[in-house]
Amino acid sequence: MRSEEVSETAAQEAPKAENLAVHALPVAGGILALCPLPGAGGDYRGDLDHINDWKPGLVLSMTTAEEQAAAGGQMLGVDIQSMASRWIHLPVPDFGTPPPEVEVKWPAASQAARKALAGGGRVLVHCKGGCGRSGMAVLRLMIESGEPAVKALARLRAVRPCAVETQAQMEWAYAGYEIGQEAE
């Protein structure tokens, strides 16, 4: 077999890395988006380049350190910050809601995200698949930014149908109304 044939065969057998999809929508004067974990599709560096091109001012990571390491992102926080973006790690177990140690960090993270959005900035939230945990956080941010829950959920699911996967995640997101809003 010629070396070109080996290369072609190897290329055909190698799993193709998927491009990172960023699902964005306007919120509070800025752009709020959700996406899968960088590297989850097999191309950590390419995903970081895509995020860098998107230019978020803040990235909220809802994945655990173990999930990040499994995707090649042991240094995710450092890598995000090296792109001149702020990074907040809010590790939540898959299909879960924020544990107490993350719950106490949420008010400051939410305030930072809403301030960035109000200033016309971009905020990116990710979890492993870009659906449940990130959808939960994005929906909560939309609600805390003043959107009625039902309308916010419809807008979010128009761009990412799988956003918010469990009833507990929905309830956590809707708890954003505790800051003085009412559902429509």
C-alpha positions as CSV (number, residue, x, y, z in Angstrom):
1,M,0.0,0.0,0.0
2,R,1.3,3.5,-0.9
3,S,1.8,6.0,1.9
4,E,-0.9,8.2,0.3
5,E,-3.4,5.4,0.6
6,V,-2.5,4.9,4.2
7,S,-3.1,8.6,4.9
8,E,-6.5,8.5,3.1
9,T,-7.5,5.4,5.0
10,A,-6.4,6.8,8.4
11,A,-8.3,10.1,7.6
12,Q,-11.5,8.2,6.8
13,E,-11.3,6.1,10.0
14,A,-10.5,9.0,12.3
15,P,-13.5,10.5,14.0
16,K,-14.3,13.9,12.7
17,A,-14.4,16.6,15.2
18,E,-17.7,18.6,15.3
19,N,-17.6,22.3,15.2
20,L,-18.7,24.0,18.4
21,A,-22.2,25.5,17.9
22,V,-22.9,28.7,19.9
23,H,-26.6,29.3,20.3
24,A,-27.1,33.0,20.9
25,L,-30.0,35.4,21.6
26,P,-30.3,39.1,22.6
27,V,-30.8,39.7,26.3
28,A,-30.8,43.0,28.2
29,G,-28.9,44.9,25.5
30,G,-26.2,42.2,25.0
31,I,-25.8,38.7,23.6
32,L,-26.3,35.7,25.9
33,A,-25.4,32.3,24.5
34,L,-25.0,28.6,25.4
35,C,-22.8,25.9,23.9
36,P,-21.3,22.5,24.7
37,L,-18.1,22.0,26.6
38,P,-15.0,22.9,24.5
39,G,-13.5,19.6,23.4
40,A,-16.6,17.6,23.9
41,G,-16.8,17.1,20.1
42,G,-13.1,16.1,19.8
43,D,-11.4,19.4,19.0
44,Y,-10.6,21.3,22.2
45,R,-8.2,23.8,20.5
46,G,-10.6,24.4,17.6
47,D,-13.5,25.0,20.0
48,L,-11.4,27.5,21.9
49,D,-10.5,29.3,18.7
50,H,-14.3,29.4,17.9
51,I,-15.0,30.9,21.3
52,N,-12.2,33.4,20.9
53,D,-13.7,34.4,17.5
54,W,-17.1,34.9,19.2
55,K,-15.4,37.2,21.7
56,P,-17.3,36.7,25.0
57,G,-16.6,39.1,27.8
58,L,-17.5,36.4,30.3
59,V,-17.7,32.6,30.2
60,L,-19.7,30.6,32.8
61,S,-18.6,27.0,33.0
62,M,-21.2,24.7,34.5
63,T,-19.2,21.5,34.0
64,T,-17.2,19.7,36.7
65,A,-13.4,19.6,36.6
66,E,-13.6,15.9,35.7
67,E,-15.8,16.6,32.7
68,Q,-13.4,19.3,31.6
69,A,-10.4,17.0,31.9
70,A,-12.1,14.2,30.0
71,A,-12.6,16.7,27.1
72,G,-9.0,17.8,27.2
73,G,-9.8,21.0,29.1
74,Q,-7.7,20.6,32.3
75,M,-6.7,24.2,31.8
76,L,-10.0,25.5,30.6
77,G,-10.2,28.5,33.0
78,V,-6.6,29.6,32.1
79,D,-7.3,29.1,28.4
80,I,-10.5,31.2,28.5
81,Q,-8.8,33.9,30.5
82,S,-5.9,34.0,28.1
83,M,-8.4,35.1,25.4
84,A,-9.1,38.3,27.4
85,S,-12.4,36.9,28.8
86,R,-13.4,36.6,32.4
87,W,-14.2,33.0,33.6
88,I,-16.4,31.8,36.4
89,H,-16.5,28.1,37.3
90,L,-19.8,27.0,38.6
91,P,-19.6,23.2,38.7
92,V,-22.9,21.4,38.7
93,P,-23.3,17.6,38.3
94,D,-24.8,16.5,35.0
95,F,-28.6,16.8,35.0
96,G,-28.4,18.6,38.3
97,T,-28.9,22.0,39.9
98,P,-26.3,24.0,41.7
99,P,-25.1,22.4,44.9
100,P,-24.9,24.6,48.0
101,E,-21.2,25.6,47.3
102,V,-22.2,26.8,43.8
103,E,-25.5,28.3,44.9
104,V,-23.7,30.8,47.1
105,K,-21.6,31.9,44.1
106,W,-24.6,32.4,41.8
107,P,-25.5,36.0,43.0
108,A,-22.1,37.4,42.1
109,A,-21.9,35.4,38.8
110,S,-25.4,36.6,37.9
111,Q,-24.6,40.2,38.7
112,A,-21.4,40.0,36.6
113,A,-23.3,38.5,33.7
114,R,-26.2,40.9,33.8
115,K,-23.8,43.9,34.1
116,A,-21.9,42.6,31.0
117,L,-25.2,42.2,29.1
118,A,-26.5,45.6,30.1
119,G,-23.3,47.1,28.8
120,G,-23.8,45.5,25.4
121,G,-21.4,42.6,26.1
122,R,-21.4,38.9,25.3
123,V,-21.8,36.2,27.9
124,L,-21.3,32.5,27.1
125,V,-22.6,29.7,29.3
126,H,-21.6,26.1,28.7
127,C,-22.1,22.7,30.1
128,K,-21.2,19.3,28.7
129,G,-23.8,19.2,25.9
130,G,-25.0,22.8,25.9
131,C,-28.5,21.9,27.0
132,G,-29.5,21.2,30.6
133,R,-27.2,23.0,33.0
134,S,-26.3,25.8,30.6
135,G,-30.0,26.2,29.6
136,M,-30.9,26.4,33.2
137,A,-28.4,29.2,33.9
138,V,-29.3,31.1,30.7
139,L,-33.0,31.0,31.5
140,R,-32.3,32.2,35.0
141,L,-30.2,35.1,33.7
142,M,-33.0,36.0,31.2
143,I,-35.5,36.0,34.1
144,E,-33.2,37.9,36.4
145,S,-32.7,40.4,33.6
146,G,-36.5,41.1,33.6
147,E,-38.0,38.7,31.1
148,P,-41.2,36.9,32.0
149,A,-40.4,33.2,32.5
150,V,-42.8,31.8,29.9
151,K,-41.6,34.2,27.1
152,A,-37.9,33.7,28.1
153,L,-38.3,29.9,27.9
154,A,-40.0,30.1,24.5
155,R,-37.2,32.4,23.2
156,L,-34.5,30.2,24.6
157,R,-36.0,27.0,23.2
158,A,-36.4,28.6,19.8
159,V,-32.6,28.7,19.5
160,R,-31.8,25.6,21.6
161,P,-34.8,23.2,21.9
162,C,-33.1,21.0,24.5
163,A,-32.4,23.9,26.9
164,V,-33.3,23.0,30.5
165,E,-33.6,19.2,30.8
166,T,-35.2,18.4,34.1
167,Q,-38.0,19.7,36.3
168,A,-35.5,20.6,39.0
169,Q,-33.5,22.7,36.6
170,M,-36.7,24.5,35.5
171,E,-37.6,25.2,39.1
172,W,-34.1,26.5,39.8
173,A,-34.2,28.8,36.8
174,Y,-37.7,30.1,37.7
175,A,-36.5,30.9,41.2
176,G,-35.1,34.0,39.5
177,Y,-38.5,35.5,40.0
178,E,-37.7,35.8,43.7
179,I,-35.9,39.1,42.8
180,G,-39.3,40.7,42.4
181,Q,-40.8,39.6,39.1
182,E,-44.0,37.8,38.2
183,A,-44.5,35.1,35.6
184,E,-46.9,35.8,32.8
